[in-house]
Amino acid sequence: MKNILQAARGRLVAACAAGLLSVAGVAGAADYQVQAMIDELTLSHGFAREQLEALFAEAERKQAILDAISRPAERVKPWKEYRPIFLTEARIARGVDFWREHREALTRAEQEYGVPAEVIVAIIGVETFYGRNTGNYRVLDALTTLCFDYPPRAPFFCQQLSEFLQLSREEQIDPLQLSGSYAGAMGLPQFMPGSFRAYAVDFDSDGRIDIWNNPVDAIGSVASYFKRHGWTTGAPVVSRAQVQGERVEEGLNPGLDPLHNVGQLRELGWQPAEALADELPVTAFRFEGEAGDEYWLGLPNFFVITRYNRSTMYAMAVHQLAGELSRARGLK
């Protein structure tokens, strides 16, 4: 990290001359926040103040990032429009090719972590189209913009900024060179920095973790993430439900955490297509589908998928893409 940041020191002079350090395009309160972040990183994580100041002097506020985070697709589009984005012939075909190319790594990940190959492939397919779209924003710009200029989730993104700087130091990666999504997600599986540090693995045992250019490490890291979040091998993901009666709406979940078990939902007029134990906690939700409303019960493995992205539509897209990939491979 020392060598990486030394080159930026000369560019710090002008910023320091004014007595304030700003993320480019940000002024006022953000100056204080940057200094507070530097204080925290210096005191708690052993960074050198001068190096951090040089790095933050290079960060740029991006209005496009603030615009993008205010309108993610899963919050704007109904299911009947969201699903076709990911369930396409091209994405399925490329997924089958990716599966064949990395069959050995996927088989090993399934054996070691208990996560089906098709789910791992579907995650990478939904996130980046198997590496085609990994993001065009500098991760540093994304995280500083959201940390210092997006109050609704500033604590989360400030934590991710800290995690990013720590992983850059640990992995000896230039933090000014890494690109990702508007939210700072990185690599083929779009891990946030905190997820990288907690769950990413060196799956090919070459001495470094590379989720940007190494599909094997990306595959192992996705499997590791799912296993650590409670994936149950062989368990189902969702169950379609038939509904009737005047109390159906009472069963719907306003969020992702399960509020009812299957037995309670039966009393409210929900009937799952599969045989499920009454005591099983589930997330009940409704989608606006092409043929009308769809009612679903998200089971524990569905909840695990939502740990990757906190959206029922995202989780369902992953699940259904995984099913299509399996069928295309002739496995189902």
Protein Blocks (a to p, Z undefined) as FASTA:
>chain_A
ZZmmmmmmmmmmmmmmnopacdehiahjlmmmmmmmmmmmmmmnopafklmmmmmmmpcc
dfklmmmmmmcfklmpcfklmmmmmmcfklmmmmmmmmmmmmmmmmmmmmmnopafklmm
mmmmmmnonolanojadfklmmmmmmmmmmklmmmmmmmmmmmmmmmmmnopafklpgcd
fnopacjkopafklmmmmgccfkonopacfklmmklmmmmmmmmmmmnopaehiafbdcd
ddedjklmmmpcfblbdfbdfklmmmnopacfbdcdfklccdddddddfkbccdddddfk
lmmmmmmpgcfklmmmmmmmmmmmmmmnopZZ
